[in-house]
């Protein structure tokens, strides 16, 4: 949550929801990672969802700490309100069948594994393509066909996921997190994080600490 000042300070709430978390709560939401789960990239919030978001934001602003169980319950209620109207989650079986028909090329699966394993290094996508026996052009085309993402976007998603986990679950200094996900300087990591999430890593961590203190140790 961040205050942006022009004429008025406007707080807003940013949510980064992992499909695995939704699936743990409700089996049908296993398919929330499917590229066609949300037919449209942007939707208008229904009035009830807007109220739930406003209530959650208000509580985050004034509470010293929100119990994890209560927070998860509020977030899930908010997500279900949005998902129910704007997604294909009720077509659970059809989405699963579609996913089964779209068997991923084993070379792309290998590329995704390599990218995840090498997230802390300065890996080159051309090298990844070579390791998978593909030319750069074929690799990019095949990757996009199977994932609806470019390799660069997928690599950035991996970095964001890793950064968010580190900021949420530990007190590691930002410089260490920067190095862990392949940035040579903390300033580059801060710029990357702000460009993707709209706030800096420090601001994100302050919000997380309001909800529930981190449990790691400072090194």
C-alpha positions as CSV (number, residue, x, y, z in Angstrom):
1,X,0.0,0.0,0.0
2,X,1.5,3.3,-1.0
3,X,0.5,7.0,-0.8
4,X,1.0,8.9,-4.1
5,X,1.0,12.6,-3.7
6,X,-0.1,15.0,-6.4
7,X,-2.9,17.1,-5.0
8,X,-4.3,14.4,-2.7
9,X,-2.6,11.4,-1.1
10,X,-4.4,8.2,-2.4
11,X,-3.7,4.9,-0.7
12,X,-4.1,1.8,-2.9
13,X,-3.8,-1.9,-2.3
14,X,-1.7,-4.2,-4.6
15,X,-2.3,-7.9,-4.6
16,X,0.1,-10.5,-5.9
17,X,-1.8,-13.9,-5.7
18,X,-0.1,-17.2,-6.5
19,X,-2.4,-19.8,-8.1
20,X,-1.0,-22.4,-5.7
21,X,-2.5,-20.5,-2.8
22,X,-5.9,-20.4,-4.4
23,X,-5.7,-24.1,-5.2
24,X,-5.0,-25.1,-1.6
25,X,-8.2,-23.4,-0.5
26,X,-10.5,-24.6,-3.3
27,X,-9.7,-27.4,-5.7
28,X,-11.4,-25.9,-8.7
29,X,-9.0,-23.0,-8.6
30,X,-6.1,-25.3,-9.5
31,X,-6.7,-24.0,-13.1
32,X,-6.2,-20.4,-12.1
33,X,-2.7,-20.5,-13.7
34,X,-4.3,-21.5,-17.1
35,X,-3.7,-18.7,-19.6
36,X,-7.4,-18.5,-20.5
37,X,-8.6,-18.6,-16.8
38,X,-9.3,-14.8,-17.1
39,X,-10.7,-14.1,-20.6
40,X,-10.0,-10.4,-20.3
41,X,-6.9,-8.7,-18.8
42,X,-8.9,-5.9,-17.1
43,X,-12.3,-5.8,-15.6
44,X,-14.5,-3.4,-13.6
45,X,-14.7,-4.3,-9.9
46,X,-18.3,-5.1,-8.7
47,X,-19.5,-2.9,-5.9
48,X,-19.1,-5.7,-3.3
49,X,-15.5,-6.4,-4.3
50,X,-14.7,-2.7,-4.1
51,X,-16.2,-2.6,-0.6
52,X,-14.2,-5.6,0.5
53,X,-11.0,-4.1,-0.9
54,X,-11.7,-0.8,0.8
55,X,-12.4,-2.5,4.2
56,X,-9.2,-4.5,3.9
57,X,-7.1,-1.4,3.0
58,X,-8.6,0.5,5.9
59,X,-7.8,-2.3,8.3
60,X,-4.2,-2.5,7.0
61,X,-3.8,1.2,7.6
62,X,-4.8,1.2,11.2
63,X,-4.0,-2.2,12.5
64,X,-0.6,-3.0,14.1
65,X,-0.9,-6.6,13.0
66,X,-3.6,-8.6,11.1
67,X,-3.7,-12.3,12.1
68,X,-2.7,-14.5,9.1
69,X,-5.9,-16.6,9.3
70,X,-8.1,-13.4,9.2
71,X,-6.0,-11.9,6.4
72,X,-6.2,-15.1,4.3
73,X,-10.0,-15.3,4.8
74,X,-10.4,-11.6,3.7
75,X,-8.2,-12.0,0.7
76,X,-9.9,-15.2,-0.4
77,X,-13.4,-13.6,-0.1
78,X,-12.1,-10.7,-2.2
79,X,-10.6,-13.0,-4.9
80,X,-13.7,-15.2,-5.1
81,X,-15.9,-12.1,-5.6
82,X,-13.7,-11.1,-8.5
83,X,-13.1,-14.6,-9.9
84,X,-16.8,-15.6,-9.8
85,X,-17.8,-12.9,-12.3
86,X,-14.8,-12.6,-14.5
87,X,-13.1,-16.0,-14.9
88,X,-13.8,-19.4,-16.4
89,X,-13.4,-21.2,-13.0
90,X,-16.8,-22.8,-13.3
91,X,-15.6,-24.5,-16.5
92,X,-13.0,-26.4,-14.3
93,X,-13.2,-29.7,-16.2
94,X,-13.1,-28.1,-19.7
95,X,-10.0,-26.1,-18.7
96,X,-8.3,-29.2,-17.4
97,X,-9.1,-31.1,-20.6
98,X,-7.7,-28.2,-22.7
99,X,-4.6,-28.2,-20.6
100,X,-4.2,-31.9,-21.1
101,X,-4.5,-31.6,-24.8
102,X,-1.8,-28.9,-24.9
103,X,1.2,-31.1,-24.0
104,X,4.2,-28.9,-23.5
105,X,7.2,-29.5,-25.6
106,X,9.9,-31.2,-23.4
107,X,12.5,-28.7,-24.6
108,X,10.4,-25.8,-23.2
109,X,9.9,-27.7,-19.9
110,X,13.6,-28.1,-19.7
111,X,14.2,-24.4,-20.4
112,X,11.8,-23.5,-17.6
113,X,13.6,-25.8,-15.2
114,X,16.9,-24.3,-16.2
115,X,15.7,-20.8,-15.8
116,X,14.3,-21.5,-12.3
117,X,17.6,-23.2,-11.3
118,X,19.7,-20.4,-12.5
119,X,17.6,-17.5,-11.2
120,X,20.4,-16.3,-9.0
121,X,22.9,-16.0,-11.8
122,X,23.2,-13.8,-14.8
123,X,21.9,-16.5,-17.2
124,X,21.7,-15.7,-20.9
125,X,18.5,-16.8,-22.7
126,X,20.6,-17.6,-25.8
127,X,22.5,-20.1,-23.7
128,X,19.3,-21.6,-22.4
129,X,18.1,-22.0,-25.9
130,X,21.4,-23.7,-26.9
131,X,21.2,-26.1,-23.9
132,X,17.7,-27.1,-25.1
133,X,18.9,-27.7,-28.6
134,X,17.0,-24.8,-30.1
135,X,18.0,-21.7,-32.1
136,X,17.2,-18.4,-30.5
137,X,14.3,-17.7,-32.9
138,X,12.8,-21.2,-32.6
139,X,13.1,-21.0,-28.8
140,X,11.3,-17.7,-28.5
141,X,8.5,-18.8,-30.8
142,X,8.1,-22.2,-29.2
143,X,8.2,-20.7,-25.7
144,X,5.5,-18.2,-26.5
145,X,3.3,-20.8,-28.2
146,X,3.3,-23.0,-25.1
147,X,3.2,-20.4,-22.3
148,X,1.6,-17.3,-23.8
149,X,4.8,-15.5,-22.5
150,X,8.1,-14.5,-23.9
151,X,11.2,-16.1,-22.2
152,X,12.1,-12.6,-20.9
153,X,8.7,-12.0,-19.3
154,X,8.9,-15.5,-17.7
155,X,12.4,-14.8,-16.3
156,X,11.1,-11.6,-14.8
157,X,8.1,-13.4,-13.3
158,X,10.6,-15.8,-11.6
159,X,12.6,-13.0,-10.3
160,X,9.5,-11.2,-8.9
161,X,8.3,-14.4,-7.2
162,X,11.6,-15.0,-5.6
163,X,11.9,-11.4,-4.5
164,X,8.5,-11.4,-3.0
165,X,9.1,-14.6,-1.1
166,X,12.4,-13.2,0.3
167,X,10.8,-9.9,1.3
168,X,7.9,-11.6,2.9
169,X,9.6,-14.5,4.7
170,X,12.9,-13.1,5.8
171,X,14.7,-10.0,7.1
172,X,17.5,-10.4,4.6
173,X,19.0,-7.0,3.5
174,X,17.9,-5.8,0.1
175,X,21.5,-6.0,-1.2
176,X,21.5,-9.7,-0.5
177,X,18.2,-10.3,-2.1
178,X,19.4,-8.3,-5.1
179,X,22.4,-10.6,-5.5
180,X,20.2,-13.7,-4.9
181,X,18.1,-13.0,-8.0
182,X,20.9,-11.9,-10.3
183,X,21.2,-8.1,-9.9
184,X,24.7,-6.7,-9.6
185,X,23.5,-3.6,-7.7
186,X,20.6,-2.9,-5.3
187,X,19.6,0.1,-7.3
188,X,18.9,-2.1,-10.4
189,X,16.7,-4.4,-8.2
190,X,14.8,-1.5,-6.8
191,X,14.1,-0.1,-10.2
192,X,13.0,-3.5,-11.5
193,X,10.7,-4.1,-8.6
194,X,9.1,-0.7,-8.8
195,X,8.6,-1.0,-12.6
196,X,6.7,-4.3,-12.1
197,X,4.8,-3.7,-8.9
198,X,4.6,0.1,-8.6
199,X,6.3,0.3,-5.2
200,X,9.9,-0.2,-4.0
201,X,11.1,-3.3,-2.2
202,X,11.4,-1.3,1.0
203,X,7.8,0.0,0.7
204,X,6.6,-3.5,0.0
205,X,8.4,-4.9,3.1
206,X,7.0,-2.2,5.3
207,X,3.5,-3.2,4.3
208,X,4.3,-6.9,4.9
209,X,5.7,-6.1,8.4
210,X,2.4,-4.3,9.3
211,X,0.5,-7.5,8.5
212,X,2.8,-10.0,10.0
213,X,6.5,-9.6,11.1
214,X,9.1,-11.5,9.1
215,X,10.7,-14.6,10.7
216,X,14.1,-14.7,9.1
217,X,17.4,-13.4,10.5
218,X,19.5,-10.4,9.4
219,X,22.8,-11.4,7.8
